[in-house]
Amino acid sequence: MSISNCIRSLLNIKDPNIIFSDNCVSQETVKGKTTHICKAILSVNTPPHCVHCGCINENHSIYKNGTKTVSIKLPNASNISTILRLKKPRFCCKKCNKGTIAETTCVKPNHSISTNTFHAAILESKSKRSVKDIAKSLNISHTTVNNWLKSINEDFVVSRLSLPEHLAFDEFRSVKSVKGKMSFIYMDADSGNVLDIVQNRQLGHLKSYFNTYPKEVRDKVKTITIDMYEPYIQLIKSCFHNAEIITDRFHIVQHLNRALNSTRVSVMNDTPDSKTKLKNYWKLILKDNLKLDSNDCHHYRCYKHLMSESMIVDDLLRVDKTFEETYWVHQRLTQAIRNKNMTSLLEILNDPPKNISIQMKKAIKTLKKYETSVSNAIKYPHSNGRIEGTNNLIKVIKRIAFGYRSFENFRTRVLLICNTMVRLEMKSTH
Ligand SMILES: [Zn+2]
């Protein structure tokens, strides 16, 4: 391999017309940074016709007229910023007297940053790093990276050709620029992979969004896991005719926990003597009763004697009769969900115990209202994995996207990381 070829493959330059000669690499300080300067010549033949007037080149009607040297930013080589200083030939047409400069594939016309750098930035955007970090590592400004993200947003789309059989809908606190606080996210319930995020989670907006999927694609969806947000149910009924609705297990437990917590707070206000105890050990109240430690005794601030976890809970339950009843109903319900015990769940929903708090009665009433989808939470395995998956992903991306004003760029980033985007051309061939 000649030196020229060696350098070209080192710098990953695909254009064979870029020729390096001996001693072409030197070091200079550019903007205070040590930089590799690689000098090269673009060696191309005289164009067969003039790009301006279209006349064919014969008898040297198009002639070479000097060169123009341009600096092209390449991705760092061995972690040192690298610039290709390329001498491009200039051609002139005798007929129209206009000049042209030869172009190379390694950079877009009128750009000073190589296409390799562009590809590197997009590849880097697939990892969970901030735009600022990516820009810094590639020696370009973060505005450039954001503009590139915007440009791929126009070229790439979410495929409308298929949907997973099991979907999950959720919402998240969106970026600052969005009018409504919450944005919509939907994902593959099995893998937890995000399929797309939608700025506006209002019913009308989501309906027209999902109608961009062909009916036969939507009809293949078998289950959709949601929280107890009413518009989602209407959305599913109008867009996904064959899908069963599952109320997310995590949300059911959360719903019940909230009811128990507010019961505890109202008991706290009624019994000043036990207020501190009830306030300090709220975690034990929510814990699965079977998992409470009854052997190990420790010192607790509110107790004079050594206490075990189950002793504390027993003591707290003695404070109020209704509170105790409510506690046990909460335990039975959460255990039924955890152990997938349909009979036990329906038993309580259909005939809730009388002596429980108003808050818990209300919570059970809500679950009863969504009985089918709540029992689907026991019938189907879907839900758990996705919660961790999405929450973490959104959190991480929001953290790295800190300062993002644009929802579109935020979305592009989420979809790049999730590999959900396909090229526009690919879509149009189908
Ligand atoms: Zn011409």
Boltz pocket constraint, residues with backbone or C-beta under 6 A from the ligand:
constraints:
  - pocket:
      binder: B
      contacts: [[A, 50], [A, 51], [A, 52], [A, 53], [A, 54], [A, 55], [A, 93], [A, 94], [A, 95], [A, 96], [A, 97], [A, 98]]
      max_distance: 6.0
